[in-house]
Amino acid sequence: MKNGANGKKKMHLLSFVQHGVINHAQLMWAHPRDKIGYDYARPPFWQEMGRILERGKFDAIFLADVLAPYDVYKDSYEDTVRYAVQCPVHDPVALVPVIGCATEKLGIGITISTTFDTPYGMVRRLSTLDHLTEGRLGWNVVTSYSQNEFKAMGLKEMVPHEERYERADEFIEVCNRLWDSWENDAIIADAETGIYADPTKVHRVEHNGKYYRCNSPSFVRFPAAAPSHLAGRSKRARARLCGQARGSGFLNSTDRQSHALLRRRLARPSGRSRSPPRRHQDHFRITGGGRRKS
């Protein structure tokens, strides 16, 4: 919450959903009034949800995600499948243009893990989606926490927690450099000369890090700068990832020390060569959540 122009407190609202048969309430699919006349796997359901949220003055819709069925309970995924415990879950990325075309102002945040992707591929995908939504995209940065996600992706065991966030730190560093690789005035589009863009204003990203390598500029010019980043869970991870991110930080905690740590991290210089455009400056919000301590 923050003070509006009239001095009164202004609340920001975000809808928390998942691209699946349920969101977070088990057996909701069996309720007689659940999704009446709609199929969660078809566009009309999500387009109508987007329109309702926009009429209700929501700032954004946030799509959580998990990459494989849970199999910890009884060392099996049988009950996960039997009772639709976040299963099945469809890819949230596909919903961005579906919701975006049905709305005008609603922000759309999607969850994508850094652990099984590449910075270059991520930048191309998110940049394309941000074009399609005219700058309304948000990225929930996660590193995956379910052991079956790692098995599904071909790994024998989970990458250790600290290493996952070390990888994510480098991942976002490369993403930010790729988003900065096109200067704001690189595109000329001069029909008389036939020159579309100035190659001197498109910069090769040369990165040879511990986990990632890249030797190219971004293939897609981002509309303005990097998308809003959302981060949660680990205190250290929030501080590290949000320190590089441009957007919004979500703290699932009322711990004042966590908030203070993130604010200190955000106050440090990012080390990027060019400042992000105006729409990405001074818009980082720290929001608290979770239960109050009694």
C-alpha positions as CSV (number, residue, x, y, z in Angstrom):
1,M,0.0,0.0,0.0
2,K,1.1,3.6,-0.6
3,N,-0.3,7.1,-0.4
4,G,-2.1,8.2,-3.6
5,A,-2.4,11.7,-5.0
6,N,-5.2,12.6,-2.6
7,G,-3.2,11.5,0.4
8,K,-5.2,8.4,1.0
9,K,-3.6,4.9,1.1
10,K,-3.8,3.1,-2.2
11,M,-3.9,-0.7,-2.3
12,H,-2.2,-2.7,-5.1
13,L,-4.0,-6.0,-6.0
14,L,-2.4,-9.0,-7.7
15,S,-4.3,-12.2,-8.6
16,F,-2.4,-15.4,-7.8
17,V,-3.4,-18.3,-10.1
18,Q,-2.0,-21.3,-11.9
19,H,-2.5,-22.7,-15.5
20,G,-4.1,-25.9,-14.4
21,V,-7.3,-27.6,-13.3
22,I,-7.0,-25.9,-9.8
23,N,-5.1,-23.0,-8.3
24,H,-4.3,-23.7,-4.7
25,A,-7.5,-25.1,-3.2
26,Q,-7.7,-28.9,-3.5
27,L,-10.9,-30.4,-5.0
28,M,-12.0,-26.9,-6.1
29,W,-12.6,-28.5,-9.6
30,A,-15.4,-30.6,-8.0
31,H,-17.4,-27.6,-6.8
32,P,-20.6,-27.3,-8.8
33,R,-19.9,-23.6,-9.4
34,D,-16.3,-24.0,-10.5
35,K,-15.6,-22.7,-14.0
36,I,-19.2,-22.9,-15.1
37,G,-19.2,-22.9,-18.9
38,Y,-15.5,-22.6,-19.2
39,D,-12.5,-25.0,-19.7
40,Y,-9.3,-24.0,-18.1
41,A,-7.3,-25.3,-21.1
42,R,-9.1,-23.0,-23.5
43,P,-8.5,-19.3,-24.2
44,P,-12.0,-17.9,-23.4
45,F,-11.6,-18.8,-19.7
46,W,-8.4,-16.8,-19.3
47,Q,-9.5,-13.9,-21.4
48,E,-12.6,-13.5,-19.3
49,M,-10.6,-13.7,-16.1
50,G,-8.3,-11.0,-17.4
51,R,-11.2,-8.7,-18.2
52,I,-12.8,-9.3,-14.8
53,L,-9.5,-8.5,-13.0
54,E,-9.0,-5.4,-15.1
55,R,-12.5,-4.2,-14.3
56,G,-11.8,-4.8,-10.7
57,K,-8.7,-2.6,-10.8
58,F,-6.2,-5.3,-10.2
59,D,-2.6,-4.3,-11.1
60,A,-1.6,-7.7,-12.4
61,I,-2.3,-11.4,-12.7
62,F,0.5,-13.7,-11.5
63,L,0.8,-17.3,-12.8
64,A,2.7,-19.7,-10.6
65,D,4.2,-22.8,-12.1
66,V,5.8,-26.2,-11.3
67,L,7.5,-28.3,-14.0
68,A,6.6,-31.9,-12.9
69,P,4.2,-33.7,-10.6
70,Y,5.1,-33.9,-6.9
71,D,6.3,-37.4,-5.9
72,V,7.5,-36.9,-2.3
73,Y,4.4,-38.2,-0.5
74,K,4.7,-42.0,-0.3
75,D,7.6,-41.7,-2.7
76,S,5.0,-41.6,-5.5
77,Y,3.1,-39.2,-7.8
78,E,0.0,-41.4,-7.6
79,D,-1.9,-39.2,-5.1
80,T,-0.8,-36.1,-6.9
81,V,-2.4,-37.3,-10.1
82,R,-5.4,-39.0,-8.3
83,Y,-6.5,-35.8,-6.5
84,A,-5.2,-33.2,-9.0
85,V,-2.7,-31.7,-6.6
86,Q,-1.4,-29.0,-8.9
87,C,-1.7,-31.6,-11.7
88,P,-2.0,-31.3,-14.6
89,V,-0.3,-27.9,-15.0
90,H,0.0,-26.3,-18.4
91,D,2.8,-23.9,-19.5
92,P,2.0,-20.4,-18.2
93,V,4.0,-18.7,-21.0
94,A,1.4,-19.5,-23.6
95,L,-1.2,-17.5,-21.6
96,V,0.6,-14.2,-21.9
97,P,-0.6,-13.2,-25.4
98,V,-4.0,-14.8,-24.7
99,I,-4.6,-12.6,-21.7
100,G,-2.8,-9.7,-23.2
101,C,-5.0,-9.5,-26.2
102,A,-8.1,-9.4,-24.0
103,T,-6.9,-6.6,-21.7
104,E,-5.3,-3.2,-22.0
105,K,-3.6,-2.4,-18.7
106,L,-3.4,-5.6,-16.7
107,G,0.2,-6.7,-15.9
108,I,1.0,-10.4,-16.6
109,G,3.6,-12.1,-14.4
110,I,4.8,-15.6,-15.3
111,T,7.0,-18.1,-13.5
112,I,10.0,-19.5,-15.3
113,S,12.9,-21.3,-13.7
114,T,16.5,-20.3,-14.5
115,T,17.8,-23.8,-13.7
116,F,16.8,-25.5,-17.0
117,D,17.1,-22.6,-19.4
118,T,19.7,-20.3,-21.0
119,P,19.9,-16.6,-20.6
120,Y,19.9,-16.0,-24.3
121,G,16.8,-18.1,-24.9
122,M,15.1,-16.5,-21.9
123,V,15.7,-13.0,-23.2
124,R,14.4,-13.8,-26.6
125,R,11.2,-15.3,-25.2
126,L,10.5,-12.6,-22.7
127,S,11.3,-9.8,-25.1
128,T,8.9,-11.2,-27.6
129,L,6.1,-11.5,-25.0
130,D,6.7,-8.0,-23.8
131,H,6.3,-6.7,-27.4
132,L,3.0,-8.6,-27.7
133,T,1.7,-7.1,-24.4
134,E,3.1,-3.6,-25.0
135,G,5.3,-3.7,-21.9
136,R,3.1,-5.4,-19.4
137,L,5.2,-8.5,-18.8
138,G,6.6,-9.6,-15.4
139,W,9.0,-12.5,-14.7
140,N,8.8,-14.5,-11.5
141,V,12.4,-15.7,-11.1
142,V,12.6,-19.2,-9.5
143,T,15.3,-21.9,-9.4
144,S,12.9,-24.9,-9.0
145,Y,12.5,-26.7,-5.6
146,S,10.8,-30.0,-6.4
147,Q,13.0,-33.0,-6.7
148,N,10.9,-34.5,-9.5
149,E,11.4,-31.4,-11.6
150,F,15.1,-32.2,-11.7
151,K,14.4,-35.9,-12.5
152,A,12.0,-34.9,-15.2
153,M,14.6,-32.6,-16.8
154,G,17.2,-35.4,-16.9
155,L,19.2,-34.7,-13.8
156,K,20.0,-37.5,-11.4
157,E,19.6,-35.3,-8.3
158,M,18.7,-31.7,-7.3
159,V,21.3,-29.0,-7.7
160,P,22.2,-27.8,-4.2
161,H,20.3,-24.7,-2.9
162,E,23.2,-22.3,-2.8
163,E,24.5,-23.4,-6.2
164,R,21.0,-22.9,-7.7
165,Y,21.0,-19.3,-6.6
166,E,24.6,-18.8,-7.6
167,R,23.6,-20.0,-11.1
168,A,20.5,-17.7,-11.0
169,D,22.7,-14.7,-10.0
170,E,24.9,-15.2,-13.1
171,F,21.9,-16.0,-15.3
172,I,20.2,-12.7,-14.5
173,E,23.5,-10.8,-14.9
174,V,23.7,-12.2,-18.5
175,C,20.0,-11.5,-19.2
176,N,20.4,-7.8,-18.1
177,R,23.5,-7.4,-20.4
178,L,21.5,-8.9,-23.3
179,W,18.6,-6.5,-22.6
180,D,21.0,-3.6,-22.6
181,S,22.8,-4.8,-25.8
182,W,20.5,-2.6,-28.0
183,E,20.6,1.1,-27.3
184,N,17.3,2.9,-27.1
185,D,17.9,4.7,-30.4
186,A,19.4,1.8,-32.3
187,I,16.5,1.4,-34.7
188,I,16.4,4.1,-37.4
189,A,14.0,2.6,-39.9
190,D,15.0,5.0,-42.7
191,A,13.1,3.9,-45.8
192,E,15.1,6.2,-48.1
193,T,18.5,4.8,-47.2
194,G,17.2,1.3,-46.5
195,I,18.9,1.3,-43.1
196,Y,16.8,-0.2,-40.4
197,A,19.2,-0.2,-37.4
198,D,22.6,1.2,-36.5
199,P,25.0,-1.7,-35.9
200,T,27.3,0.5,-33.8
201,K,24.5,0.8,-31.2
202,V,23.9,-3.0,-31.0
203,H,26.6,-4.5,-28.7
204,R,27.9,-8.0,-28.5
205,V,27.6,-9.5,-25.1
206,E,30.8,-11.5,-24.3
207,H,30.4,-13.6,-21.2
208,N,32.4,-16.6,-20.2
209,G,31.3,-17.3,-16.7
210,K,31.3,-20.2,-14.3
211,Y,27.9,-21.6,-15.5
212,Y,27.0,-19.7,-18.7
213,R,28.6,-18.5,-21.9
214,C,27.3,-16.0,-24.4
215,N,28.9,-14.2,-27.4
216,S,26.1,-12.3,-29.2
217,P,23.8,-9.3,-28.9
218,S,20.2,-10.1,-28.2
219,F,18.2,-11.2,-31.3
220,V,15.2,-9.1,-30.2
221,R,15.3,-5.5,-29.2
222,F,13.4,-5.1,-26.0
223,P,10.6,-2.4,-26.2
224,A,12.2,-0.3,-23.4
225,A,14.3,-2.3,-20.9
226,A,14.1,-5.5,-18.9
227,P,10.7,-6.8,-17.8
228,S,9.6,-6.5,-14.2
229,H,11.2,-9.2,-12.1
230,L,9.4,-10.9,-9.2
231,A,11.3,-12.9,-6.5
232,G,10.4,-14.7,-3.3
233,R,11.3,-17.5,-0.8
234,S,14.9,-17.4,0.3
235,K,16.0,-14.2,2.1
236,R,19.4,-14.3,0.5
237,A,18.0,-15.2,-2.9
238,R,15.6,-12.2,-2.8
239,A,18.4,-9.8,-1.9
240,R,20.7,-11.2,-4.6
241,L,18.2,-11.6,-7.5
242,C,16.2,-8.4,-6.8
243,G,19.5,-6.5,-6.6
244,Q,20.0,-7.2,-10.3
245,A,16.3,-7.1,-11.2
246,R,14.2,-4.3,-12.4
247,G,10.6,-4.4,-11.1
248,S,8.9,-5.8,-8.0
249,G,10.0,-7.8,-5.1
250,F,7.6,-10.0,-3.2
251,L,8.5,-11.1,0.3
252,N,6.5,-13.9,1.8
253,S,7.3,-12.7,5.2
254,T,6.6,-10.0,7.7
255,D,10.2,-10.1,8.9
256,R,11.5,-6.5,9.1
257,Q,15.1,-7.8,8.8
258,S,14.3,-9.4,5.4
259,H,12.8,-6.1,4.1
260,A,15.8,-4.1,5.4
261,L,18.3,-6.6,3.7
262,L,16.5,-6.3,0.4
263,R,16.4,-2.5,0.6
264,R,20.2,-2.3,1.3
265,R,20.8,-4.6,-1.7
266,L,18.7,-2.5,-4.0
267,A,20.6,0.6,-2.9
268,R,23.9,-0.7,-4.2
269,P,25.0,0.2,-7.7
270,S,24.2,-2.4,-10.3
271,G,27.3,-2.0,-12.3
272,R,25.4,-1.9,-15.6
273,S,26.9,0.3,-18.3
274,R,23.7,2.0,-19.2
275,S,20.8,3.2,-17.0
276,P,17.4,1.6,-17.7
277,P,14.8,3.8,-19.3
278,R,12.5,5.9,-17.1
279,R,9.7,3.4,-16.9
280,H,12.0,1.0,-15.0
281,Q,13.4,3.5,-12.6
282,D,12.1,4.0,-9.0
283,H,9.4,1.4,-9.4
284,F,10.7,-1.4,-7.1
285,R,8.1,-2.2,-4.5
286,I,8.7,-4.4,-1.4
287,T,5.5,-6.0,-0.2
288,G,5.1,-8.1,2.9
289,G,3.0,-11.2,3.3
290,G,2.5,-14.3,5.4
291,R,1.0,-14.6,8.9
292,R,1.5,-12.1,11.7
293,K,3.2,-13.4,14.7
294,S,0.8,-13.6,17.6
